[in-house]
Amino acid sequence: MYALHCDATNQAVWDSLPQDASERLTQAIARVCHDPLAATEPYGEDDGIMRTLVLSDLFVVLYLGHQTKTVHVFQIDYLG
């Protein structure tokens, strides 16, 4: 299991999402923390570190710290 790290700026973006989008993101991030490579897609070159989480109205860039078992939210874009 990976731990989630989300800075104040991205937390504010997450908090400002409509409730249904926020709930979908929460559920998707839980899947990412359980199995980050299976729950995400490569971001550019598949280095296994920079990943994307693509939902119907959200695009999230993540950084995976495999040695520290952490998922860092790098960017959240709401497309709704």
N, C-alpha and C positions, 0 to 999 in steps of 0.2 A: 504494500500500500504506500502510495506517495502522499506527502503532505502538500497542501495548497498554500501558496504565497501570492497575495494580491496587494499591491501598493494602494495608497489612499486614493490616488487618481482613478485607477481602474475600479476600485471599490465604489467610488462615487458614480461612475458610469453604470456599473452593475445595479446599484441602488436606484438609479433613475430610470431603469428599464420598466416598461409596462409589466404588470404582475405575471401574466402568462409567459412572457419572454424570459423574465427573471427565473421563474420556476423551471422552465425548460433548460436554461443555462445551468442552474443548480444541479439538476439531475444529470446533465451531460458531463459536468465537471466531476461529479461523483464517479461516473464511469471512467473518466480519464485518470482519476487518482487510483482507481483499482487496476487498470491496465492501459497505461498512456499510449503505447504504440498501436494497440488495436483500436482505441477509441478516437484516434486522430489521424490526420493525413500529413504528409510531408509539406513543409513550407519551403518551396524552391527545391534545392538539392536535398535528397533524402540523407541527412546526416544523423537522424535519430534524435536530434536535440531541439531544433526549431520545428514546431509542429503547428497545424491549424485544426481548429474545431469548427466545422461548418454545420450550422443548423439552418432551418428555412429562412430565418430573418436575422441571423447572427453570424458573424465571422470573428473568430477569436484566435489570436496568435499566442502560442504558448512556448515557453522554454522549459525543457526537461532536464533536471539535474539528476542524472542517473546515480552518481556516486552518493549524493546526499538524499536521494529519494524524494525530490521536491518537484512540484509543478508550479512554475511562475507564470502568472497571467501578464503578458506583455502588452496586449492591446485588445480592446473589445469594440467592434463596430456593429451597431444596430442598423439594419437595413429596412426596417419597417416603416 
